């Protein structure tokens, strides 16, 4: 199996931008959120479980998951969030492991937003955290997701703290600077990971 890099960070910290740069460098990116979307396509067994266990109101008129409505509900109701995670997380982990095993790349990047929160460190060999001050995170969440500051703060409060993520990190990318600085940081890590991958084989 290739070297597995777990890419994580708080909401709106810049994980997708970092993942996109790794992809540009030819590295396979396995994204937990993308896998989750595949698993809840119309007609998928997991979507039917969500319908049964959480309610018909989270399925729209086209038979698709109403993500925005579900997200608002689960962040306001912790017990619903726990049920949703019990449905989705085991299946997501299985898919990510299967994708990683099949890869022929020297290393793969697994994008796992809740890596620290859900103790998924065993899935990866190294943890890369994209870091951003919480004030900037809040501003980006409000702008990107068009949510009010109170809901943005609830989302942040439901995640691991910045300190918890940094304590778990093997590498950290500071995303408080420019896009060029972020790109350069990824490029430098790419060389490091290629070297580590070579050493591990």
C-alpha positions in Angstrom: 0.0 0.0 0.0 1.3 3.5 -0.8 2.2 6.0 2.0 -1.1 7.5 3.2 -1.2 11.2 4.0 -4.3 12.3 6.0 -5.2 15.9 5.1 -7.4 17.6 7.6 -8.3 21.0 9.0 -11.3 23.0 10.3 -14.1 24.0 8.0 -13.1 26.6 5.4 -9.4 26.3 6.3 -8.4 25.6 2.7 -8.3 21.8 2.5 -9.8 21.7 -1.0 -7.2 24.2 -2.3 -4.4 22.1 -0.9 -5.9 18.8 -2.2 -6.3 20.4 -5.6 -2.6 21.3 -5.7 -1.6 17.7 -4.8 -3.8 16.5 -7.6 -2.1 18.9 -10.0 1.2 17.4 -9.0 -0.1 14.0 -10.1 -1.0 12.6 -6.7 -4.2 10.6 -6.1 -6.6 12.4 -3.8 -9.2 10.4 -2.0 -11.8 12.7 -0.6 -14.2 11.6 2.2 -16.8 14.2 1.2 -16.8 13.1 -2.4 -17.2 9.5 -1.3 -20.0 10.5 1.0 -21.8 12.2 -1.9 -21.4 9.0 -4.0 -22.8 6.9 -1.2 -26.0 8.9 -0.9 -26.9 9.3 -4.6 -30.6 8.8 -5.4 -31.5 5.1 -5.0 -28.4 4.3 -3.0 -29.0 2.0 0.1 -27.5 4.6 2.5 -29.8 7.3 1.2 -32.8 5.0 2.0 -31.4 4.5 5.5 -31.2 8.2 6.0 -34.8 8.5 4.8 -35.9 5.8 7.2 -34.0 6.9 10.3 -33.9 10.7 10.0 -37.0 11.5 8.0 -38.6 12.1 4.6 -38.1 15.8 4.9 -34.4 15.6 4.1 -35.1 14.1 0.6 -36.0 16.7 -2.0 -38.6 16.4 -4.8 -36.0 14.8 -7.1 -35.1 12.1 -4.7 -31.8 13.7 -3.7 -30.5 14.5 -0.3 -31.3 18.0 0.8 -27.8 18.7 2.2 -28.4 22.2 3.4 -31.5 21.3 5.4 -29.9 18.1 6.8 -26.7 20.0 7.8 -28.8 22.7 9.6 -30.8 20.0 11.4 -27.8 17.9 12.6 -25.8 20.8 13.9 -28.8 21.9 15.9 -29.6 18.3 17.1 -26.6 16.3 18.3 -28.5 13.0 18.5 -29.5 13.3 14.8 -25.9 14.0 14.0 -24.7 10.9 15.8 -27.3 8.8 13.9 -26.2 10.3 10.6 -22.5 9.6 11.3 -23.3 6.0 12.4 -24.9 5.5 9.0 -22.2 7.2 6.9 -18.8 6.9 8.6 -18.2 3.2 8.5 -19.0 3.0 4.8 -16.8 6.0 4.0 -13.8 4.5 5.9 -14.2 1.2 4.0 -14.3 3.0 0.6 -11.3 5.1 1.4 -9.3 2.1 2.5 -10.2 0.2 -0.7 -9.2 3.2 -2.9 -5.9 3.6 -1.1 -5.1 -0.2 -1.4 -5.7 -0.1 -5.2 -3.5 3.0 -5.8 -0.2 2.5 -7.6 1.0 6.1 -6.7 4.0 6.5 -4.3 1.7 8.2 -1.9 -2.0 9.1 -1.7 -3.7 12.0 0.1 -6.8 11.1 2.1 -8.9 14.2 2.8 -10.7 13.6 6.1 -12.3 16.7 7.7 -13.1 14.8 10.9 -9.9 12.8 11.1 -9.0 14.0 14.7 -12.6 14.1 15.9 -13.3 10.5 15.0 -9.9 9.1 16.0 -9.1 8.0 12.4 -5.4 8.3 12.8 -4.9 4.6 12.1 -6.2 5.1 8.6 -3.1 7.2 7.7 0.6 7.2 8.1 1.0 10.9 8.5 -1.3 13.8 9.3 -1.2 17.1 7.4 -3.2 19.9 9.0 -4.2 23.0 7.1 -4.2 25.7 9.7 -6.1 29.0 9.9 -7.0 31.4 12.8 -10.5 30.8 14.0 -11.6 34.4 13.2 -10.7 33.9 9.6 -12.4 30.5 9.5 -15.6 32.1 10.8 -15.5 34.9 8.2 -14.9 32.3 5.4 -17.7 30.0 6.5 -20.2 32.9 6.6 -19.2 34.0 3.2 -18.8 30.7 1.5 -21.8 28.9 2.9 -24.1 31.9 3.4 -24.7 31.1 7.0 -25.1 33.5 9.9 -22.2 33.9 12.4 -24.1 32.0 15.1 -24.5 28.9 13.0 -20.8 29.2 11.8 -19.8 29.3 15.5 -21.9 26.2 16.2 -20.1 24.4 13.3 -16.7 25.3 14.6 -17.7 24.3 18.1 -18.7 20.8 16.9 -15.2 20.2 15.4 -11.8 19.6 17.1 -10.2 22.7 18.4 -7.3 24.2 16.6 -5.0 23.1 19.4 -6.2 19.5 19.2 -5.6 19.4 15.4 -2.1 20.9 15.7 -1.2 18.5 18.5 -2.0 15.6 16.2 -0.2 17.0 13.1 3.0 15.6 11.6 3.0 18.6 9.2 1.2 21.9 9.2 0.4 24.3 6.3 -0.3 27.8 7.5 -3.1 29.2 5.2 -3.2 32.7 6.6 -0.9 34.0 3.8 -1.1 34.3 0.0 -2.2 31.6 -2.5 1.3 31.5 -3.9 2.7 30.8 -0.4 0.1 28.0 0.0 1.1 26.5 -3.3 4.8 26.6 -2.5 4.2 24.9 0.9 2.3 22.1 -0.9 5.1 21.7 -3.5 7.7 21.4 -0.7 5.7 18.8 1.1 5.2 16.9 -2.2 9.0 16.5 -2.4 9.2 15.4 1.3 6.4 12.8 0.8 8.0 11.4 -2.3 11.2 10.9 -0.3 9.4 9.3 2.6 7.5 7.1 0.2 10.8 5.9 -1.3 12.2 5.2 2.1 9.1 3.2 3.2 9.3 0.8 0.2 
